[in-house]
Amino acid sequence: MLMHPLRAVKVAQGLLLPHGGQHRARQNAWSGMSREAALGRDRREAEHALAVATAPITARSSAAR
């Protein structure tokens, strides 16, 4: 006996997406955490580069006084 097509789809979804899409939610959460970590790292690098770039200017202007 063949399975009804809608039943086959529900069975396939149950195998691929257990617990109402919990796997996809975990993937999304991991992706978001990775993206935030990369943005934070880039932000720290930019702040450091800016501090290094402006340090000599501040030192020269203080010495000239």
Backbone as JSON, one array per atom type, in Angstrom:
{
  "sequence": "MLMHPLRAVKVAQGLLLPHGGQHRARQNAWSGMSREAALGRDRREAEHALAVATAPITARSSAAR",
  "N": [[0.84, -1.18, 0.0], [0.58, 2.17, -0.86], [1.85, 5.23, 0.52], [0.07, 8.17, 1.41], [0.68, 11.2, -0.38], [0.93, 13.66, 1.12], [1.31, 12.67, 3.67], [3.75, 11.4, 3.32], [5.39, 13.59, 2.91], [5.2, 14.84, 5.41], [6.41, 12.89, 7.01], [8.99, 12.9, 5.95], [9.72, 15.54, 6.6], [9.7, 15.34, 9.35], [11.88, 13.7, 9.74], [13.97, 15.21, 8.7], [13.76, 17.73, 9.9], [13.75, 17.7, 12.95], [11.8, 18.13, 15.92], [10.29, 20.46, 15.3], [11.91, 22.14, 13.68], [14.2, 22.6, 15.13], [16.87, 22.08, 14.6], [17.49, 23.89, 12.53], [17.13, 26.26, 13.91], [19.23, 26.11, 15.74], [21.38, 26.25, 13.96], [21.0, 28.84, 12.98], [21.38, 30.31, 15.32], [24.07, 29.73, 15.91], [25.29, 30.82, 13.66], [24.67, 33.52, 14.01], [26.05, 34.07, 16.41], [28.67, 33.65, 15.58], [28.94, 35.64, 13.66], [28.64, 37.94, 15.25], [30.92, 37.67, 16.87], [32.95, 37.98, 14.97], [32.46, 40.61, 14.13], [32.96, 41.99, 16.52], [35.68, 41.42, 16.87], [36.74, 42.67, 14.59], [36.03, 45.3, 15.21], [37.57, 45.8, 17.53], [40.15, 45.59, 16.41], [40.1, 47.75, 14.63], [39.79, 49.9, 16.41], [42.22, 49.71, 17.78], [44.04, 50.15, 15.68], [43.38, 52.77, 15.04], [44.06, 54.06, 17.42], [46.84, 53.63, 17.42], [47.52, 55.0, 15.11], [46.87, 57.65, 15.73], [48.42, 58.2, 17.94], [51.19, 59.16, 17.54], [50.69, 61.76, 16.59], [49.45, 63.02, 18.75], [51.56, 62.87, 20.6], [53.5, 64.47, 19.36], [52.23, 66.97, 19.29], [52.04, 67.54, 21.99], [54.71, 67.71, 22.74], [55.55, 69.96, 21.38], [54.55, 72.09, 22.74]],
  "CA": [[0.0, 0.0, 0.0], [1.35, 3.42, -0.96], [1.56, 6.27, 1.51], [-0.49, 9.39, 0.85], [1.79, 12.14, -0.6], [1.08, 14.59, 2.23], [1.88, 11.91, 4.79], [5.16, 11.19, 2.99], [6.06, 14.88, 3.14], [5.29, 15.04, 6.87], [7.4, 11.95, 7.53], [10.29, 13.43, 5.53], [10.0, 16.73, 7.41], [10.0, 14.87, 10.7], [13.23, 13.16, 9.75], [14.94, 16.27, 8.37], [13.61, 18.86, 10.81], [13.16, 17.2, 14.19], [11.36, 19.06, 16.95], [9.8, 21.72, 14.77], [12.94, 23.0, 13.11], [15.2, 22.92, 16.16], [18.19, 22.06, 13.96], [17.65, 25.16, 11.82], [17.27, 27.3, 14.94], [20.6, 26.02, 16.25], [22.25, 26.77, 12.92], [20.84, 30.29, 12.96], [22.0, 30.85, 16.53], [25.52, 29.62, 15.74], [25.67, 31.79, 12.65], [24.59, 34.85, 14.62], [27.15, 34.21, 17.37], [29.92, 33.76, 14.81], [28.94, 36.96, 13.03], [28.9, 38.91, 16.31], [32.32, 37.54, 17.27], [33.77, 38.57, 13.91], [32.28, 42.06, 14.19], [33.67, 42.45, 17.71], [37.12, 41.34, 16.58], [37.04, 43.75, 13.64], [35.9, 46.57, 15.92], [38.76, 45.96, 18.38], [41.3, 45.84, 15.54], [39.98, 49.11, 14.11], [40.08, 50.83, 17.51], [43.65, 49.64, 18.04], [44.72, 50.81, 14.56], [43.13, 54.21, 15.18], [44.87, 54.53, 18.55], [48.24, 53.64, 16.98], [47.68, 56.04, 14.09], [46.76, 58.99, 16.32], [49.38, 58.37, 19.04], [52.31, 60.05, 17.23], [50.2, 63.13, 16.44], [49.25, 63.51, 20.11], [52.87, 63.02, 21.23], [54.17, 65.62, 18.74], [51.58, 68.22, 19.68], [52.38, 67.76, 23.41], [56.13, 68.09, 22.81], [55.73, 71.28, 20.79], [54.1, 73.13, 23.69]],
  "C": [[0.89, 1.24, 0.0], [0.9, 4.42, 0.09], [1.0, 7.49, 0.78], [0.63, 10.42, 0.71], [1.99, 13.14, 0.54], [1.69, 13.91, 3.45], [3.37, 11.68, 4.56], [5.96, 12.46, 3.25], [6.23, 15.11, 4.64], [6.33, 14.1, 7.5], [8.8, 12.45, 7.19], [10.67, 14.66, 6.36], [10.37, 16.34, 8.84], [11.4, 14.32, 10.81], [14.28, 14.25, 9.55], [14.91, 17.42, 9.36], [12.98, 18.39, 12.12], [12.8, 18.34, 15.14], [11.01, 20.43, 16.4], [10.88, 22.66, 14.26], [14.02, 23.38, 14.1], [16.61, 22.95, 15.56], [18.47, 23.39, 13.25], [17.83, 26.3, 12.82], [18.68, 27.29, 15.52], [21.59, 26.57, 15.23], [22.19, 28.3, 12.88], [21.51, 30.94, 14.17], [23.52, 30.83, 16.4], [26.02, 30.66, 14.74], [25.67, 33.2, 13.22], [25.72, 35.08, 15.61], [28.48, 34.39, 16.64], [30.04, 35.14, 14.19], [29.24, 38.05, 14.06], [30.36, 38.87, 16.77], [33.24, 38.18, 16.24], [33.65, 40.1, 13.93], [33.02, 42.66, 15.39], [35.17, 42.46, 17.49], [37.53, 42.46, 15.63], [37.0, 45.12, 14.32], [37.13, 46.83, 16.8], [40.0, 46.26, 17.55], [41.27, 47.27, 15.0], [40.28, 50.13, 15.19], [41.57, 50.86, 17.82], [44.42, 50.38, 16.93], [44.55, 52.32, 14.66], [43.97, 54.78, 16.32], [46.34, 54.61, 18.17], [48.47, 54.78, 16.0], [47.64, 57.44, 14.69], [47.76, 59.24, 17.44], [50.54, 59.29, 18.68], [51.87, 61.51, 17.1], [50.02, 63.75, 17.82], [50.6, 63.76, 20.79], [53.59, 64.24, 20.66], [53.55, 66.93, 19.19], [51.87, 68.54, 21.15], [53.81, 68.25, 23.54], [56.35, 69.5, 22.29], [55.34, 72.39, 21.76], [55.16, 73.55, 24.57]]
}
